[in-house]
Amino acid sequence: MTSATSLFSPVEADLRILSENLIELVGTRHPILSAAAEYLFGAGGKRVRPAIVLLMSRATMLDEEITLRHRRLAEITEMIHTASLVHDDVVDEAPMRRGVPTVHSLFDNRIAILAGDFLFAQASWHLANLDNLEVVKLLSEVIMNFATGEIQQGMTRFDTAMTIEAYLDKSYYKTASLIANSSKAAGLLSGGSKEIVDRMYGYGRHLGLAFQVVDDILDFTGSTEVLGKPAGSDLKSGNLTAPALYALAEKPYLEVLVERRFEQEGDLEEALALIKDSQGIQKARELASYHANQAVECIGYLPVSESRQALIAMSDYVLNRLY
């Protein structure tokens, strides 16, 4: 299977610069917050979101060098993403993320929340300094969308009446919004036409939705080692994702188990078995494939380049995580 990092070869040097700049951008005003930020950015990660921004930048600038504003946009994108993860981990009470201790487990909840707020604030400050009002609006909307998605998720826990449409809306707010709006922002900084930047937005939106659906499938099919958390964690917490929602239409008893919140011994194991015995996971795979293919269609208009090819290959990478 192709790794994410191998897809990023056209922007490999750009990502090295980004990694060096991130800790410097946060600053050293407060040692505890700086330590938390240094831990976060030093913990690695695939840097998928800033890589997409850099690939979009290079795919639209072609033979011209990308600007410092393109680079700063990629850095801001990673800061916003990281801030959202810090807050998510506190809300989810997660001690680990991808096998690495979370900020709140290393420090405490108060420091983690403040560290997340600090990163959002720093990202907003650097965003304002791009001096592009349209880009500021796009990335500010992302921060609002994160909060909207978290609230929606909290309000729909164990809600067996939730529709696939509502699930996709929530997935857009929590995952796809950042990829979509930062992709569009890269196009705006390149001076792209309305049609071009709208298609860049469409690519990010569909790729982000495919990415989230695949993540949700892996919660049922992945191992604890791969996931960095116990399999079935989302279901146990009442977060009903695509495989469970599709299975509910096929397995009536699953609704009983969910609505009593898996309170009886063996409920969760029975629910997982029902989902795996249904067409839920297969239908979710088809949903992810649809959005990955739509992403490729959106990007097909761009001139042929290494960066465009990497963006197209990214949709295959997202789907191949399932196998």
Disulfide bonds with the S-S distance in Angstrom:
none
